[in-house]
C-alpha cells in the first residue's frame, strides 16, 4: 500500500496512512491499531527511557510516574526526550532504534514523527511542527506562529507586531499550578503585563474571583 507523506521540516514527517501492510491486513488490524497508545497520545510504540532504562507509553507517562509523591525526592526526574534511542513496537513488541516504521511488522508508529524530539502522534489535526529555536515540537501549525528570540518561545502571529517582550517569558512555572510552562501541552494565556500562565488556571482564578 502506498503512503502519502508530507515533510513538515527536514526532521518531521506526516503520513496519511498508518501502515505499509496491504489494505486487507490493515482492515483486520484496525481495531487493535486505533486502541493503542495512552491518555496523552495515540501511537503504536513505547519508549525506553535512557535515564532509568524503563519502558513507558510516552514521556508524559514517564514524568508522571517518576515525579509522583511515591518516588523519593532525590530520584525524581524527567526523561531527556532528545536522548531517547530505543522504541518498542506496540504490535509486535520488537525493540529497535527510533524510526517511524517498525523494522519487523512495517506498521507506522505515528502519523506525525519528529526525529529530533523522538515524538510520535496519530492525531495530526493538532498541526504539529518542530520549532528549531525552541528545540521542541509544538502544535497549532507552523504558519500560525512565530518565534520570539528575546522571549524564547513561540507566539501566535496575531501578537507578532504588538507583543511586549519578556526575556524567558515561558521558562518558568505557572504561578497557579506550578507546572513548567515552556513545554506544557496545555493552552497558554499571555497577560497584559506580558507574563504567561495556563489559560485554564486563569479561568479557574476568575471563577473564584482571586
C-alpha positions in Angstrom: 0.0 0.0 0.0 1.3 3.4 -0.9 1.7 6.1 1.8 1.2 9.8 1.2 3.8 11.7 3.2 4.2 15.4 3.8 7.6 16.7 5.0 6.8 19.4 7.7 10.5 20.2 8.1 13.8 18.4 7.5 13.3 16.2 10.5 9.4 16.0 10.8 7.2 13.8 8.6 3.4 13.4 8.4 1.9 10.4 6.7 -1.8 9.9 5.7 -1.8 6.1 6.2 -1.0 4.0 9.3 0.7 1.0 7.7 2.7 -0.3 4.8 0.7 -3.5 5.0 -1.9 -4.5 2.5 -5.5 -3.0 2.8 -6.8 -6.4 3.9 -4.1 -6.7 6.6 -4.8 -3.2 7.8 -8.6 -3.8 8.0 -8.1 -6.9 10.2 -5.8 -5.0 12.5 -7.7 -1.7 12.6 -9.5 -2.1 16.0 -6.2 -3.0 17.6 -4.4 -0.1 15.9 -6.9 2.5 17.0 -6.8 1.5 20.6 -3.1 1.7 21.1 -1.3 4.5 22.9 -2.0 6.2 26.2 -4.1 9.0 27.6 -1.6 11.5 26.2 -1.1 10.3 22.6 -2.5 7.8 20.1 0.5 5.9 18.7 1.9 2.4 18.1 5.1 2.4 20.1 6.5 2.8 23.6 9.8 4.4 24.6 12.7 3.1 26.5 13.7 6.0 28.9 17.5 6.4 28.7 17.6 7.9 32.2 16.2 4.8 34.0 16.2 2.2 31.3 12.4 1.6 31.8 9.7 1.3 29.2 6.8 3.8 29.1 4.0 4.7 26.7 5.3 8.3 26.3 7.4 10.9 28.0 4.4 12.3 30.0 3.7 8.8 31.4 7.3 8.6 32.4 7.4 12.0 34.0 4.2 11.5 35.9 5.4 8.2 37.3 8.9 9.4 38.2 7.7 12.6 39.8 4.9 11.3 41.9 4.8 11.6 45.7 5.6 7.9 46.0 9.1 8.5 44.5 11.9 9.7 46.7 12.6 13.3 46.1 16.2 12.6 45.1 15.1 10.1 42.5 12.5 12.3 40.7 13.3 13.3 37.2 12.0 14.0 33.7 13.0 11.9 30.7 15.5 13.7 28.3 13.3 13.4 25.2 16.1 14.2 22.7 18.2 11.3 24.1 15.7 8.6 23.5 17.4 5.9 21.4 15.0 2.9 21.5 11.3 2.3 20.9 9.2 -0.8 21.2 6.6 -1.6 18.6 3.2 -1.9 20.3 2.0 -4.5 17.8 4.9 -6.9 17.6 6.9 -6.0 20.7 10.2 -5.6 18.8 12.6 -3.1 20.3 14.5 -1.0 17.8 16.2 2.3 17.0 13.8 5.3 16.8 12.1 5.4 13.4 8.7 6.0 12.0 8.1 2.5 10.7 8.6 -0.8 12.6 11.5 -2.8 11.1 9.6 -6.0 11.8 5.9 -5.6 11.0 6.1 -2.4 9.0 3.4 -0.5 11.0 3.7 3.2 11.1 4.2 4.1 14.8 2.7 7.6 14.5 1.4 9.6 11.6 3.4 12.6 12.9 7.0 11.8 13.6 9.9 14.1 14.7 13.4 12.6 14.5 14.8 15.3 16.9 12.1 15.0 19.7 11.6 11.3 19.1 7.9 12.1 19.1 5.1 10.1 17.6 1.4 11.1 17.4 -1.5 9.9 15.2 -3.7 13.0 15.8 -2.4 15.2 13.1 -5.3 17.5 13.5 -3.1 19.2 16.1 -1.0 20.5 13.2 2.3 19.7 15.0 5.6 21.2 13.9 9.1 21.3 15.3 10.5 24.7 16.2 14.2 24.7 15.8 14.7 27.7 18.1 12.6 26.2 20.9 14.1 22.8 20.2 10.8 21.0 20.7 7.6 20.2 18.8 4.6 22.5 19.2 1.0 22.4 17.9 -1.2 24.8 16.0 0.6 24.9 12.7 4.0 26.5 11.8 2.4 29.1 9.6 0.3 30.4 12.5 3.1 31.0 15.0 6.4 33.0 15.1 9.4 32.5 17.4 10.5 35.5 19.5 14.2 35.2 20.3 14.0 37.5 23.2 11.0 35.8 24.8 12.5 32.5 23.9 9.2 30.9 22.8 6.6 30.7 20.1 3.6 33.1 20.0 0.5 33.3 17.7 1.2 35.5 14.7 -1.6 37.9 15.8 0.8 39.0 18.5 3.9 39.4 16.2 3.8 43.2 15.8 2.4 44.2 19.2 3.5 41.9 21.9 5.7 43.1 24.8 8.9 41.1 25.2 9.8 39.4 28.5 13.0 37.6 28.5 12.4 33.9 29.0 8.7 34.5 29.1 7.7 30.8 29.3 10.8 29.5 31.0 9.2 29.4 34.4 6.5 27.5 36.3 2.8 28.5 36.1 2.2 30.7 39.2 -1.0 28.8 39.9 -0.4 25.1 39.3 3.5 25.3 39.2 3.8 23.2 36.0 6.7 24.3 33.8 5.2 26.4 31.0 7.7 26.1 28.2 6.9 22.6 27.2 3.4 22.3 28.7 0.7 20.7 26.5 -2.0 22.9 27.9 -3.0 26.3 26.4 -1.1 29.4 27.5 -2.5 32.8 28.2 -0.3 35.9 27.8 -1.3 38.5 30.4 -1.4 42.3 29.8 1.9 42.5 31.7 3.3 40.1 29.1 3.9 37.3 31.6 2.4 33.9 30.9 0.1 31.5 32.7 -2.1 28.5 31.8 -5.4 29.6 30.3 -7.4 27.1 32.4 -5.6 28.4 35.5 -6.7 32.0 34.7 -10.3 30.9 34.1 -10.2 29.0 37.4 -9.0 32.1 39.2 -11.6 34.3 37.6 -14.3 31.8 38.6 -13.3 32.2 42.2 -12.5 35.9 41.8 -8.9 35.6 43.0 
